[in-house]
Amino acid sequence: MSEADVLIISIPSAFLSCELEKLNQIINEKIIFSTVKGVVLESMLIVGEHLNRIFNVTKEKIGVISGPSHAEEIAMERLSYLTVACIEKNLQNL
């Protein structure tokens, strides 16, 4: 992880806080994209807000990747679409 510029977080929200605390790297220096749905139970914040407030990741370094994509449709080789959203437009071109 120390050599990565971008992290993609895809952990169920119920386990997110616990898993992020295990990281021995400073994540606020990374660009982070989240695919996590829901809120982080410990803070009751959506993932981007949790990263910002708890781990001091600036909002400009946070992005979201969202569906609608369902595993069963992907397994059937159906087309799937994703949306990427972030404050900093340049992150969308990574």
Backbone as a chain_set.jsonl record, in Angstrom:
{"seq": "MSEADVLIISIPSAFLSCELEKLNQIINEKIIFSTVKGVVLESMLIVGEHLNRIFNVTKEKIGVISGPSHAEEIAMERLSYLTVACIEKNLQNL", "coords": {"N": [[0.809, -1.186, 0.0], [2.048, 1.185, 0.536], [3.231, 2.132, -1.763], [1.184, 2.741, -3.416], [-0.8, 5.131, -5.124], [-3.464, 5.49, -5.289], [-6.283, 4.33, -3.538], [-8.788, 1.873, -3.493], [-11.62, 1.383, -1.817], [-13.518, -1.239, -0.742], [-15.268, -2.507, 1.233], [-17.631, -4.031, 3.375], [-19.793, -1.728, 5.006], [-20.231, -2.139, 7.728], [-17.879, -3.176, 8.698], [-15.928, -1.41, 8.056], [-14.688, 0.752, 9.584], [-13.183, -0.613, 11.551], [-11.4, -2.081, 9.935], [-10.018, -0.031, 8.556], [-8.644, 1.144, 10.654], [-6.662, -0.721, 11.108], [-4.756, -0.293, 9.221], [-1.432, 0.504, 8.704], [-0.389, 2.57, 7.411], [-0.358, 6.006, 6.46], [-3.32, 7.147, 5.464], [-4.362, 9.536, 4.636], [-2.851, 10.765, 2.779], [-3.353, 9.627, 0.408], [-5.251, 9.134, -2.642], [-8.574, 8.322, -2.516], [-11.032, 6.078, -3.457], [-14.32, 5.059, -2.948], [-16.434, 2.236, -2.82], [-18.346, 1.62, -1.127], [-21.502, 1.077, 0.33], [-23.999, 2.678, 2.325], [-23.737, 3.675, 5.838], [-21.0, 4.352, 8.095], [-20.962, 2.614, 10.975], [-19.81, 3.3, 13.489], [-19.417, 6.061, 13.4], [-21.677, 7.02, 12.23], [-21.673, 8.251, 9.764], [-21.588, 8.866, 6.214], [-19.31, 7.199, 3.989], [-17.369, 8.913, 2.725], [-17.522, 11.262, 4.296], [-16.764, 10.151, 6.739], [-14.108, 9.366, 6.197], [-13.047, 11.902, 5.793], [-13.495, 13.291, 8.258], [-12.566, 11.546, 10.338], [-10.133, 10.425, 9.476], [-8.847, 12.524, 8.329], [-8.752, 12.924, 5.537], [-8.698, 14.906, 2.763], [-11.536, 16.358, 1.118], [-11.174, 16.709, -1.565], [-9.626, 14.584, -2.304], [-11.213, 12.383, -2.306], [-13.321, 10.015, -3.802], [-16.241, 8.496, -5.289], [-17.506, 5.398, -6.319], [-20.19, 4.021, -7.946], [-23.047, 1.878, -8.521], [-25.752, 1.203, -10.866], [-24.858, -2.006, -10.508], [-25.011, -5.439, -10.463], [-23.955, -8.433, -8.96], [-24.973, -10.887, -9.9], [-25.891, -10.194, -12.436], [-23.531, -9.45, -13.687], [-22.221, -11.909, -13.611], [-23.776, -13.233, -15.475], [-22.845, -12.059, -17.694], [-23.97, -9.655, -18.512], [-24.379, -6.251, -19.569], [-23.021, -3.657, -17.582], [-23.147, -0.696, -15.643], [-21.304, 1.968, -14.267], [-20.98, 4.744, -12.054], [-18.834, 7.419, -11.539], [-17.937, 9.696, -9.122], [-16.693, 12.774, -7.881], [-15.215, 15.576, -6.193], [-12.939, 16.833, -7.248], [-12.247, 17.21, -10.514], [-10.092, 16.129, -11.999], [-9.514, 13.684, -10.808], [-11.263, 11.895, -11.892], [-10.128, 11.041, -14.194], [-8.204, 9.178, -13.694]], "CA": [[0.0, 0.0, 0.0], [2.874, 2.384, 0.636], [3.584, 2.616, -3.091], [-0.037, 3.061, -4.152], [-1.28, 6.51, -5.108], [-4.92, 5.446, -5.208], [-6.871, 3.19, -2.844], [-10.203, 1.62, -3.733], [-12.144, 0.733, -0.626], [-14.718, -2.007, -1.041], [-15.467, -3.296, 2.447], [-18.96, -3.726, 3.924], [-19.716, -0.586, 5.92], [-20.215, -2.593, 9.12], [-16.511, -3.526, 9.071], [-15.005, -0.423, 7.495], [-13.916, 1.476, 10.589], [-12.236, -1.55, 12.144], [-10.361, -2.415, 8.954], [-9.197, 1.151, 8.288], [-7.757, 1.364, 11.797], [-5.563, -1.683, 11.029], [-3.751, 0.156, 8.263], [-0.309, 1.169, 9.358], [0.035, 3.651, 6.533], [-1.161, 7.227, 6.558], [-4.186, 7.129, 4.272], [-4.799, 10.874, 4.224], [-1.993, 11.21, 1.672], [-3.77, 8.867, -0.767], [-6.53, 9.377, -3.286], [-9.376, 7.178, -2.101], [-12.344, 5.873, -4.048], [-15.123, 4.141, -2.152], [-17.581, 1.562, -3.42], [-19.109, 1.187, 0.045], [-22.852, 1.616, 0.494], [-24.439, 2.813, 3.703], [-22.988, 4.531, 6.754], [-20.065, 3.716, 9.015], [-21.743, 2.548, 12.21], [-19.147, 3.975, 14.604], [-19.546, 7.512, 13.296], [-22.966, 7.313, 11.587], [-21.383, 9.114, 8.622], [-21.299, 8.178, 4.965], [-17.886, 6.875, 3.95], [-16.553, 10.093, 2.422], [-17.478, 12.118, 5.491], [-15.98, 9.429, 7.749], [-12.691, 9.513, 5.818], [-12.681, 13.297, 5.987], [-13.497, 13.694, 9.666], [-11.827, 10.65, 11.229], [-8.786, 10.174, 8.967], [-8.34, 13.777, 7.762], [-8.58, 12.878, 4.088], [-9.401, 16.059, 2.21], [-12.639, 15.992, 0.225], [-10.66, 16.714, -2.943], [-8.958, 13.304, -2.549], [-12.187, 11.317, -2.113], [-14.255, 9.768, -4.888], [-17.216, 7.436, -5.065], [-17.867, 4.575, -7.475], [-21.495, 3.469, -7.598], [-23.74, 1.09, -9.539], [-26.303, -0.106, -10.554], [-24.29, -3.242, -11.043], [-25.33, -6.546, -9.568], [-23.06, -9.569, -9.201], [-25.623, -11.917, -10.715], [-25.932, -9.717, -13.817], [-22.165, -9.536, -14.207], [-21.973, -13.336, -13.828], [-24.48, -13.594, -16.713], [-22.179, -11.264, -18.723], [-24.792, -8.53, -18.953], [-23.73, -4.957, -19.452], [-23.165, -2.998, -16.286], [-22.716, 0.689, -15.721], [-20.867, 2.558, -13.007], [-20.846, 6.188, -12.013], [-17.725, 7.902, -10.717], [-18.195, 11.077, -8.71], [-15.718, 13.363, -6.971], [-15.145, 17.035, -6.273], [-11.818, 17.185, -8.116], [-12.476, 16.61, -11.842], [-8.923, 15.385, -12.477], [-9.528, 12.333, -10.257], [-12.077, 11.045, -12.747], [-9.303, 10.616, -15.327], [-7.132, 8.27, -13.252]], "C": [[0.857, 1.257, 0.0], [3.215, 2.969, -0.729], [2.373, 3.028, -3.916], [-0.372, 4.539, -4.023], [-2.775, 6.565, -4.858], [-5.341, 4.182, -4.466], [-8.333, 3.085, -3.254], [-10.692, 0.807, -2.552], [-13.459, 0.065, -0.979], [-14.942, -3.018, 0.076], [-16.888, -3.01, 2.931], [-18.87, -2.664, 5.022], [-19.668, -0.996, 7.384], [-18.803, -2.888, 9.617], [-15.491, -2.464, 8.696], [-14.119, 0.239, 8.538], [-12.829, 0.601, 11.189], [-11.082, -1.862, 11.188], [-9.46, -1.221, 8.645], [-8.221, 1.422, 9.433], [-6.562, 0.42, 11.796], [-4.434, -1.218, 10.111], [-2.636, 0.884, 8.989], [0.258, 2.299, 8.509], [-0.85, 4.871, 6.77], [-2.007, 7.31, 5.291], [-4.588, 8.518, 3.823], [-3.912, 11.457, 3.123], [-2.398, 10.549, 0.354], [-5.039, 9.456, -1.376], [-7.357, 8.133, -3.005], [-10.724, 7.196, -2.815], [-13.063, 4.814, -3.237], [-16.23, 3.54, -2.988], [-18.567, 1.136, -2.334], [-20.462, 1.877, 0.11], [-23.149, 1.753, 1.984], [-23.56, 3.752, 4.513], [-22.039, 3.695, 7.594], [-20.717, 3.768, 10.395], [-21.127, 3.346, 13.356], [-19.341, 5.486, 14.586], [-20.907, 7.959, 12.781], [-22.807, 8.322, 10.445], [-21.287, 8.268, 7.363], [-19.784, 8.081, 4.837], [-17.009, 8.089, 3.683], [-16.422, 11.024, 3.61], [-16.654, 11.472, 6.597], [-14.481, 9.566, 7.456], [-12.2, 10.926, 6.087], [-12.533, 13.642, 7.465], [-12.602, 12.844, 10.559], [-10.376, 10.487, 10.789], [-8.17, 11.387, 8.281], [-7.99, 13.698, 6.285], [-9.359, 14.065, 3.523], [-10.463, 15.608, 1.217], [-12.194, 15.95, -1.228], [-9.976, 15.396, -3.304], [-9.897, 12.113, -2.41], [-13.1, 11.23, -3.325], [-15.163, 8.61, -4.542], [-17.45, 6.722, -6.39], [-19.162, 3.868, -7.097], [-22.123, 2.785, -8.797], [-24.857, 1.862, -10.196], [-25.56, -1.254, -11.247], [-24.531, -4.326, -10.002], [-24.482, -7.747, -9.963], [-23.691, -10.611, -10.115], [-25.716, -11.488, -12.181], [-24.543, -9.774, -14.451], [-21.817, -10.992, -14.503], [-22.647, -13.832, -15.108], [-23.938, -12.805, -17.912], [-23.081, -10.194, -19.328], [-24.003, -7.24, -18.784], [-23.996, -4.36, -18.077], [-22.596, -1.592, -16.418], [-22.333, 1.169, -14.332], [-20.795, 4.068, -13.162], [-19.682, 6.523, -11.092], [-18.007, 9.358, -10.402], [-17.114, 11.532, -7.738], [-15.718, 14.881, -7.177], [-14.1, 17.463, -7.297], [-11.962, 16.471, -9.458], [-11.306, 15.758, -12.306], [-8.872, 13.965, -11.931], [-10.31, 11.385, -11.151], [-11.271, 10.484, -13.919], [-8.204, 9.649, -14.928], [-7.205, 6.94, -13.89]], "O": [[0.421, 2.297, -0.495], [3.461, 4.169, -0.844], [2.52, 3.601, -4.996], [-0.244, 5.125, -2.948], [-3.296, 7.531, -4.3], [-4.824, 3.097, -4.729], [-9.032, 4.093, -3.35], [-10.237, -0.313, -2.318], [-14.394, 0.711, -1.453], [-14.818, -4.226, -0.122], [-17.317, -1.857, 2.904], [-17.973, -2.706, 5.864], [-19.114, -0.265, 8.205], [-18.551, -2.855, 10.822], [-14.306, -2.614, 8.995], [-12.9, 0.274, 8.371], [-11.683, 1.03, 11.319], [-9.923, -1.899, 11.6], [-8.251, -1.393, 8.488], [-7.1, 1.876, 9.203], [-5.544, 0.723, 12.419], [-3.302, -1.691, 10.213], [-2.887, 1.779, 9.796], [1.27, 2.905, 8.862], [-1.98, 4.74, 7.24], [-1.489, 7.514, 4.194], [-5.112, 8.67, 2.719], [-4.202, 12.533, 2.598], [-1.848, 10.874, -0.699], [-5.793, 10.174, -0.719], [-6.895, 7.014, -3.228], [-11.454, 8.187, -2.783], [-12.479, 3.791, -2.88], [-16.887, 4.233, -3.765], [-19.506, 0.385, -2.596], [-20.562, 3.095, -0.034], [-22.601, 1.014, 2.802], [-22.758, 4.513, 3.971], [-22.24, 2.495, 7.782], [-20.989, 4.849, 10.917], [-21.847, 3.998, 14.113], [-19.419, 6.118, 15.64], [-21.257, 9.135, 12.88], [-23.693, 9.139, 10.196], [-20.943, 7.088, 7.431], [-19.057, 8.809, 5.512], [-15.996, 8.271, 4.359], [-15.334, 11.521, 3.899], [-15.927, 12.159, 7.314], [-13.688, 9.847, 8.355], [-11.078, 11.125, 6.553], [-11.528, 14.231, 7.865], [-11.942, 13.376, 11.451], [-9.48, 10.418, 11.631], [-7.083, 11.288, 7.711], [-7.038, 14.335, 5.834], [-10.554, 14.204, 3.785], [-10.3, 14.586, 0.55], [-12.78, 15.229, -2.035], [-9.766, 15.116, -4.484], [-9.45, 10.966, -2.395], [-13.593, 12.246, -3.817], [-14.891, 7.841, -3.621], [-17.575, 7.351, -7.441], [-19.236, 3.201, -6.065], [-21.779, 3.071, -9.943], [-24.896, 3.088, -10.086], [-25.656, -1.416, -12.464], [-24.279, -4.135, -8.812], [-24.311, -8.041, -11.146], [-23.029, -11.154, -10.999], [-25.628, -12.33, -13.075], [-24.409, -10.11, -15.628], [-21.192, -11.286, -15.522], [-22.146, -14.751, -15.754], [-24.495, -12.87, -19.008], [-22.968, -9.869, -20.51], [-23.086, -7.152, -17.967], [-25.066, -4.543, -17.497], [-21.683, -1.342, -17.205], [-22.971, 0.81, -13.342], [-20.579, 4.591, -14.254], [-19.565, 5.973, -9.996], [-18.281, 10.158, -11.297], [-16.676, 10.767, -6.878], [-16.165, 15.385, -8.206], [-14.349, 18.35, -8.115], [-11.814, 15.25, -9.526], [-11.526, 14.739, -12.961], [-8.235, 13.108, -12.543], [-10.039, 10.184, -11.161], [-11.712, 9.535, -14.567], [-7.346, 9.329, -15.75], [-6.373, 6.077, -13.614]]}, "num_chains": 1, "name": "protein.A"}
